[in-house]
Amino acid sequence: MVDPFRNMYDDIHVLIEDMQYFLIHAPRQTGKTTFLHALAHRLNNEGNYVSVVCSLESAGYNSISVETANEVFIQSLYLTSKIFLSPAALPPNPDGYSPGNLLLRNYLTDWCDTLDKPLVLLLDEVDALYDDVLISTLRQLRDGFQTRPKYFPQSIALVGLRDIRDLRTPSPSDIPSIGSGSLFNIIAESFFLPAFSREEVRGLLDQHTYDTGQVFSEEVLEKLYSYSGGQPWLTNALANEVVSELLKNDYSLEITLDLIELAKERLIEQRQTHLDKSGGKDR
């Protein structure tokens, strides 16, 4: 593995200590979810915060109502929290709320009130939300901002494919567009999660060599990197295609330039789901 924090942990930790909300964005398959899970577990292990990751993707369709979206968020948050937290730190059971009375803002307030440490909430796939649901979610987060950290998360990360400050969503004339900035005045900073550097790819391949004795030479590395551009999914897919599919995990065999070329062609022919969206270089 490459270090999931990519030299960003200290900067993000300062924002958390300063009770700030921030954005993280990157293309698909660049390690956002791995980063978020590593961040939540590290914060929990350090013992100063309670932290969870929750994906909002399950509400990412345009026919969902704001009321239903709130219920989906809260159920997802309750279930996902069990991955990260001890029973004593879990949020309230949503079944204890009356139907139609579930608001994310109120639920987070009720949860924070029971905790003996500040909550750091990492919300993934925020830009999957549509129009009214996205606006409502951002407004609820802004509404609770002034009551942090006792009655609202001390820090929230909004994570997605794009910097959501760039979104422009139509809304009635009496409701400002989310692109106007008014819903983002609580956002302190935006981070872009970069592709792997050449040195990080070298480190990743060296781990394979350490485990198996099979070497990726410098010229092989250069060709692999030229095709992947360091994009994490492409980097791993090319290496896996060579080692597992072409050489059948026979670590005594040499990895050659021709094998990298063949692996690239095979991935193109397979029309892998992420290939067109991965951000690697064209053929």
PyMOL commands that set and color helices and strands:
alter all, ss='L'
color gray80, all
select helices_A, chain A and resi 9-17+32-46+57-59+66-84+87-89+94-96+104-114+126-128+131-145+164-166+178-180+182-184+198-212+218-228+232-246+257-270+275-277
alter helices_A, ss='H'
color red, helices_A
select strands_A, chain A and resi 21-25+50-55+119-124+155-160+187-192
alter strands_A, ss='S'
color yellow, strands_A
deselect
rebuild
show_as cartoon
